[in-house]
Amino acid sequence: MIREKVATLIWYLERPPLYRELGRRITNFRVTTKRERERAAADKDAGRAWCEAHRAEHAELLEALGIDAPLQTLAEAHPDWWQQAHDAVNACPVKMGGPAATDLLYHLAKHLPAKAVIETGVANGWSSLAFLAAMADQGGGRLISIDMPYAKMKNEAYVGCAVPHHLRGASWSLRRLPDRDALPAAVAELGTLDLAHHDSDKSYDGRMFVYQQCWERLRSGGLMMSDDVEDNLAFRDFAGRVGRKPYVFYKKPGNYSGALIK
Ligand SMILES: C[S@@+](CC[C@H](N)C(=O)[O-])C[C@H]1O[C@@H](n2cnc3c(N)ncnc32)[C@H](O)[C@@H]1O
């Protein structure tokens, strides 16, 4: 346990851009009590139950956005890029976080259309591929992706590996920093956002931070998407705070993504 903590500390100390995150972790460090662990489990149960009760069909969101193109998957639209992505991910020696709702993100970004996009949480980069492919289809745009690799995972060289090289042009900027350090500057840089996607820090506070930062810069009619919204009740609470209808989509048993239209 102590050896693990020391190894994590060394990992951070070797990365000066992450010193602020290290400071936050040291300041907030405390041993979680049994009661807190039980509360987190109860929040997850409540989050799952809420998602199940609010499940919507993709068609409802598409209709609300005025998108009448039938849903086309990324594999159908760009079979070569899809195959390249799979080959790259299969060749990756490190197992990273699972994909977001890639096909839905691609379809929404393409038809919104989304020219200015922020995403938090990259890992293999399935969601990055979805946004960049949509931008290639609609003749350009800018994606800023934020990802702080997990400590000691040795995956830094592979973050975003699903994105084929020809899509890694001026449209894409990958910032290897925590949300809290990279997001305020990123949203300011893009000015007004068409779409924001959260798939990084899944804690209640981590979600609220990203949702709030992005919502303020989202244009009217823009879209905020979030993955794994069953983890806690942050997505429900944020939808209530901004007074918008939450759209919740089933991904697989016990796993949902969410959307809010500004
Ligand atoms: C579930 S994965 C993202 C999957 C990706 N959206 C996709 O579709 O392939 C989550 C990623 O968020 C990163 N992450 C976790 N906490 C973070 C934070 N506080 N700031 C930035 N990135 C974070 C992790 O290192 C990981 O790479």
The ligand as a Gaussian input file, in Angstrom:
#p B3LYP/6-31G(d) Opt

LIG

0 1
 C      -13.041000       6.221000     -20.456000
 S      -11.543000       6.873000     -20.976000
 C      -12.007000       7.875000     -22.374000
 C      -12.507000       7.065000     -23.543000
 C      -12.650000       7.875000     -24.838000
 N      -13.590000       8.954000     -24.703000
 C      -13.032000       6.980000     -25.995000
 O      -14.177000       7.103000     -26.506000
 O      -12.192000       6.168000     -26.414000
 C      -11.185000       8.077000     -19.741000
 C       -9.890000       8.858000     -19.931000
 O       -9.963000      10.026000     -19.100000
 C       -8.692000      10.262000     -18.512000
 N       -8.889000      11.036000     -17.272000
 C       -9.309000      10.573000     -16.072000
 N       -9.379000      11.576000     -15.175000
 C       -9.016000      12.696000     -15.833000
 C       -8.902000      14.075000     -15.447000
 N       -9.156000      14.480000     -14.193000
 N       -8.498000      14.952000     -16.376000
 C       -8.247000      14.565000     -17.663000
 N       -8.322000      13.276000     -18.072000
 C       -8.705000      12.359000     -17.172000
 C       -8.117000       8.866000     -18.293000
 O       -6.724000       8.863000     -18.188000
 C       -8.623000       8.121000     -19.525000
 O       -7.663000       8.168000     -20.554000

